[in-house]
Amino acid sequence: MKKVLLFGFQDFVGITQAASLAEKLGEIGAEVRTVGPEEYKERIGELCYGEKRAVKVSESQAAALPARMLVFCGLTSEELEKALPLCRACGITRDDLKAVLTPDNVMWTGEQLMKELMEEHAAMK
């Protein structure tokens, strides 16, 4: 199953971009799923593959994310090479964090993955 998870796309611009991404990435067979704040503490693998879900927190308990993040699940390297330009065409920038689901991060929560990506970005600057 090919899926792209979108974190932090709840504002008007994000909703519009999510709709564009769903259309464009559908061309390569990928489903786009917007992850709500109440799901930020769920494991990435559960969100990607619909496995047993972790306990959800209320939206008021969920911390706001400091950035937006896309997580690509189940895409081959060729599909990912096609997906990235499509994302740019929909307004996704270099500032938007991007990750691929791996055996190492499949059990992480969205919050954990974002923290790791932000630390990596800071180290590269």
N, C-alpha and C positions, 0 to 999 in steps of 0.2 A: 504494500500500500504506500503510495507516494502522497506525502502531506507536507504542508508548510504551516508552521504555527506562528502566529503573529502576537507578540506581547507589546502592550502599550499603544495600541491602535484604536483607543476608545474615543478620541476627539473627532471633530468633523472631518479634518484632513485625513486622519487615519482610517476612518470608516470609508471615505471615498477611495483611498489608496487600496484598502482591503478588497473592495469590490472590483477595482481594476486588476489587482493581482489575481483574484479568483478567475476572472475571465482569461487573462493572459497565460497564467500557469496551468489552467485547464487544457490549454493547447498541447501541453506536454504530459497530460494525464495526472497532474498533481492537484489535490484538493487543498484549499486554503481554509484554515480555521483560526478565527480570532479568539484568543485566550483572554478571558475576563479576569479582573483583579481578584475575584473570589477563588480563582484556580491557580494563582501564582505559587502556591505552596504544594501543588501536586507535582508528581514526578513527570519528567519530560516523556519518558517511555509510555506512561499511562495516557498522557494527552495525545501522543502520536498514534498509538495503536489501540486505544479504547479499552485497555485492560482494566482490571479492577481499580477503581479510583480511590485516591486517598481522601481523607476527610476534608471537605471544603470548609473554608473560613468565610465569614460574612464579608461583604465588600468593605464595610466600615473597619474591619480588623485587618484588611490587606493593606500592606504598605504600597504607596505609589512607587512605580519604577522610575529610576533616574534617566532612563533612555528607552528607546524602542529596540526590539529584538525580533529577528526571524530565525526560526529553527527548521532546517530542511531534514525531513525524515524519509528514508527509503529511496532517495534519488540516486541514480548512478552518476558517475563523474561526468559523463556526456550530458545527462539531463541537467545537472547542476551548471555546466558551462552554458547551456541554453537558458536556464532560469535566471541567472544573474543579469544578463542584459535586459531581460523582460522586467525584472525588478527595477532596474535603473529607469526604464521607460515609464514606469508607474510612479516615479518620484522617490524611490528608495535611494538614500545617499550613503556615502562612506561613513557618516556618523551613526547610521543605524547599524546595530550589532547584528552579526550573522554567525550562525553555527550550524554544524551538521551533527545529527544524532550519532553517537558513537557508543561502543560498549562501556567506555569510561564515564559518559555523562547521562546514560539512559536512566539511572536511578536518582539523578540530581533533580532538585526542584527548579522551576523557572528562575526564582530568586537567586539560587546558588549559581546557576549557569551564567546569569547576567553579571553577578559579582566577579566571577572568574574572567569573563570576557572583558569587563571594564579594567581589571588589573592587568591583563595582557596588553590592552590598548595603551594604558598609561605607561607600561614598561617599554613599549615600542616608540613612544614619543620622546 
